[in-house]
Amino acid sequence: MSKHDCPTDFRNKQANRKWVVRMLEKVLRFDPEIKHGQIFDLFKKDYKVIMDKNLIFRATKEARDLVEDSEREKYGLLWDYANELMRSNPRSTMRMNTTPMPESPPQFERFYVCLEACKLGFKAGCRPLIGLDGCFLKGYYGGQLLSVVGQDGNNQIYVIAYAIVDVENKDN
């Protein structure tokens, strides 16, 4: 039996910048703070491809720009979302605050929603106890999701209101 001793080659010419950007865009949506060394290891481990460091650097910059632009577009739709909430849920409470920025779109601060049906449901069938909870958002811009919850008759969590804020402080 002959022994096979050819070196394993992890280089692949078909793994071009366009493909790398497409793969990195998915990764950066979940982990925007990932480092270049981690990206290098990710491609080596998950795709069995060794990438050139310059290619990874350029592709990471391009993927970050794509993710940031799409996230910025989604934040631009918040006013549409708020108007649709108020149109389809009369008597609900909704507040959105932004900070005006000179020569650029306003900066997001907070977004609060309490639907009328949730208010009435809490009053009609929940225990008179309110809890507060929060979690960090791991998207490109981060922030925190804060929620006001109650407990219904089946000992289940009942969401009364929620807010998305840039930072948790006394103003929020």
C-alpha positions in Angstrom: 0.0 0.0 0.0 1.4 3.4 -1.0 1.5 6.3 1.4 -0.1 9.5 0.1 2.0 12.5 1.1 0.9 15.3 -1.1 0.4 18.6 0.8 -3.1 19.8 1.3 -3.8 23.0 -0.5 -6.4 25.3 1.0 -6.2 27.9 -1.7 -9.1 28.3 -4.1 -9.2 30.8 -7.0 -13.0 30.7 -7.1 -13.2 32.2 -3.6 -13.0 35.7 -5.0 -13.8 39.0 -3.3 -17.5 39.0 -4.4 -18.1 35.6 -2.7 -16.2 36.6 0.4 -18.3 39.8 0.7 -21.5 37.7 0.4 -20.4 35.3 3.2 -19.1 38.1 5.4 -22.3 40.1 5.1 -24.2 37.3 6.9 -21.5 37.0 9.6 -21.3 40.8 10.2 -25.1 41.1 10.8 -24.7 38.8 13.9 -21.2 39.9 15.0 -20.4 43.4 13.8 -17.3 43.5 16.1 -15.5 40.5 14.6 -11.8 40.9 14.0 -9.8 40.2 10.9 -8.0 37.3 12.5 -11.3 35.7 13.5 -12.6 36.1 9.9 -9.4 34.5 8.6 -9.9 31.5 11.0 -13.6 31.4 10.1 -12.9 30.9 6.4 -10.2 28.3 7.1 -12.4 26.3 9.5 -15.9 26.6 7.9 -15.0 26.8 4.2 -11.6 25.1 4.2 -10.1 28.1 2.3 -7.1 30.2 3.2 -7.7 33.8 2.2 -5.2 36.5 1.4 -5.1 39.0 4.3 -5.5 41.9 1.9 -8.5 40.3 0.3 -10.1 39.8 3.8 -9.4 43.4 4.7 -11.0 44.8 1.5 -13.9 42.4 1.6 -14.6 43.1 5.3 -14.7 46.9 4.6 -17.1 46.4 1.7 -19.3 44.0 3.7 -19.4 46.4 6.6 -20.5 49.2 4.3 -23.3 47.0 2.8 -24.5 46.0 6.3 -24.4 49.6 7.6 -26.3 50.9 4.5 -29.0 48.3 4.8 -29.4 49.0 8.5 -29.6 52.7 7.9 -32.4 52.1 5.3 -34.3 50.0 7.9 -34.0 52.8 10.5 -35.4 55.2 7.8 -38.6 53.0 7.7 -39.3 53.5 11.4 -41.6 56.5 10.8 -43.6 54.4 8.3 -43.8 51.6 10.9 -44.9 54.0 13.6 -47.6 55.6 11.3 -48.9 52.1 10.4 -49.1 51.1 14.1 -51.1 54.2 14.9 -53.4 53.7 11.8 -54.1 50.0 12.5 -54.3 50.3 16.4 -56.2 53.4 17.4 -55.8 54.6 21.0 -52.4 52.9 21.3 -49.5 54.8 22.7 -46.4 55.2 20.5 -43.5 57.6 20.9 -40.3 58.0 18.8 -37.5 60.4 19.6 -34.6 61.4 17.4 -31.8 63.9 17.8 -31.5 66.3 14.9 -28.1 66.2 13.2 -26.8 69.0 11.0 -26.4 68.0 7.4 -27.3 64.4 8.0 -30.4 62.3 8.9 -31.6 62.5 12.5 -30.0 60.1 15.0 -32.3 57.5 16.6 -32.8 57.7 20.4 -35.8 55.7 21.4 -39.0 54.0 20.2 -41.8 53.2 22.7 -45.0 51.1 21.9 -47.9 50.2 24.1 -50.8 48.7 22.0 -54.4 49.4 23.2 -55.2 45.7 23.1 -52.3 44.9 25.4 -53.4 47.6 27.9 -57.0 46.2 27.9 -55.8 42.6 28.2 -53.6 43.5 31.2 -56.4 45.2 32.9 -58.9 42.4 32.2 -57.0 39.3 32.9 -53.5 39.8 34.5 -52.3 39.9 38.0 -51.7 43.4 39.3 -47.9 43.0 39.1 -45.6 44.6 36.6 -42.1 43.5 35.8 -39.4 45.2 33.7 -36.9 43.3 31.5 -34.3 44.2 29.0 -31.8 42.7 26.6 -29.0 43.9 24.3 -29.6 44.1 20.6 -26.7 42.5 18.7 -27.3 44.2 15.3 -24.9 46.6 13.6 -26.0 49.6 15.7 -26.7 47.8 18.9 -29.0 49.3 21.5 -31.4 47.7 24.0 -34.9 46.2 24.0 -36.7 47.0 27.2 -40.1 45.4 27.9 -42.8 45.9 30.5 -44.4 42.5 31.3 -47.2 41.2 33.5 -48.3 37.7 34.5 -51.6 36.3 33.2 -53.9 33.8 34.9 -51.9 30.8 33.5 -48.6 32.2 35.0 -47.4 33.1 31.5 -45.6 36.3 30.6 -47.8 39.0 29.1 -46.1 41.8 27.3 -47.7 45.2 28.0 -45.3 47.6 26.3 -41.8 47.6 24.8 -39.2 50.2 23.9 -36.0 50.2 21.9 -33.4 52.6 23.2 -29.8 53.4 22.2 -28.7 53.2 25.9 -30.4 52.4 29.1 -30.5 55.5 31.3 -32.9 57.4 33.5 -34.3 59.4 30.6 -35.4 56.2 28.9 
